[in-house]
Amino acid sequence: MISMTAKELFNFFQSHLICESLTRDDVEKLITFLQEKSYNGGDVISDTGEVGDSLGFVIEGKVQFISGKGSEAAEVGKQGEGSLIGEMSFFDRKPRNLKMSACKKGVKLLILTRPMYDRLKVEEPYIAVNILENAIVSLDTLIRHMGDDINALENYVHGYGKR
């Protein structure tokens, strides 16, 4: 059961520019395919090595991405409200490279499981394609940020612009 109404989810999508091309009727259909999950700060959402069986829309809070284990663990990024998470492993069905956990204040997600996505593809293909397009945009943004980070690191290491 989801605590948001279809109207609230529609407005959320519009204000966060995610699935914004879905109509209110589309969102009313989509909401029946979603589950709501809440995590307390530090709770593991998914662990390194797991194959993604769902993807999530971050409705409240932030999700942190952690590389390594034990004393080698390091946060490598965060995604906040309005983000799509878990899409890479969900679509390529390969093990996750990073652990995802809830940040200190916790997080609320709307989850789309693989079986529900498979059903959505048959029953509501326009909505399924829209989610896929949002996953592509999400991954594109990630790759562009990685490219910027790599360029900044290269400039730092090689001292471009220094005298």
N, C-alpha and C positions, 0 to 999 in steps of 0.2 A: 504494500500500500504506500502511496506517495502522499506526503503532506501538502504538496503544492497542487493548486488547481491547474487545469489546462490553460486558463487565462494568465495565471501567474507565470507558468513556464513559458508561454508565448512571449510575454513581456520580458522575461529574463533573457531568452534567446535574442530578442530584438535589441536589448540594451547592451548585450555583450558580443554582438555580431557573430553569433554562432547559430547555425541552422536558421539564419534570419530570413531565408527565402521560403521557409515553411509558413503556410497560412495557419490561422487559429484552428481551422478544421483539421489540418494535418497534425498539429500538436495534440489535439484531442485524441486522434488515433494513436499517435506515438506514445502518449503517456501510458496507455494500457500495456505497452511492451516493456516498460521500465520498472526497476526496483529502486527503492531508496535505501542507502546504507550510510550509517554514521560511524565514525572512528574517533576515538579519543587521541589526544596528543601522544605520539610515539607508537601508536598501533601500526602494525605492518599491514599494508593494503595488498601488496604482492611482493614476493621475494625473488631474489636473483635465481635464475635457473628455471622458474616456473614458465609454462606456456600460457599465454593469456587466453582465458576463456570468457573474458568480458572486457568492455571498455566503459569509461565513465565520464560523465559531465561533472565538473567540480561546481557545486552549487553554493557551498559556504566553506571558508577556510582555505588552507593551502596544503599541497602535497609536496613532500621533499623527495628527491631522488638521491640515493646513496650508492656509491661504488665501493667495493671492498667489504671486508668483514673484520670484526673485532677492532684491534688497535689501528688497523689499516683503513677502516671505514672513513669515508669523506663525502660530505654533501657536494653534489655536482650541479644541483639546480633545484628550482621550485616552480610549481605551476599553481596559480590561484584561481579564484572564482571566475567562471566563464570559460575555463580551459577544458579541453578534451584530453583524457589520459588513458594510457594503456593500449592505444590504437596500433602501435607498431607490432607488438607480439600478437595482438588479436588478429590482425590481417595476415601477417606472414607466418604465423603459427610456429615461430622459433622461440627458444627460451629467452627470457628477459635478461638483459645485461646489468640492470640496476634494480635495487630494492626500492619500492615506493612505500612511504609511511606518512602518516598524518603529522603535520606540524603541531606545535605546542597547544594551540587552542582547539585542535581537532578539525575534522572535515566532514562535510556531508556530500555524498555523491549520488547521482542518478546513474544506475548501472544498466547496461544493455548486455545481456548474456548472449553467447553464440547461438544457442537454440532459438532465442527470441529474435535475433538478427536474421537468422535463416528464415524464420517465419515471416518477418517483416519484408524480406526480399520478395517473397511470393505474394503476400497479401497487399503490401503497400510499397511497390518498387520505387516510386518517386521519393518517398521518405528515406528508404535505404540508400539510394544514390546520393541524396542530400547529406546523409551522415558520412558516407564515403568521401564526398567532396570536402567536407569539413576536416576529416582525418588527413587528407592530402594537404590541405592548407596548414594544418597543425604541424605536420612533419616538415613541410617546406619552411615554415617559420623557424623550427628547431635547427634545420640544416643551415639556414642563413645566419642565425645567431652563432652557430658553431664556426662558420667561416669567418665571421667578424672576430670571434674570440681567438681563432688560430692566427689571423693576421695581426691582431694586437700583440699576441705572445711573440710572434716572429719579430715584429718591430721592437719589442722590448729586449729580446735576446740578442738581436743583431745591432741594436742601437741606432736604427734608422732615425735620422733627424737630429742626432746628438752631434755635438762638435767636440 
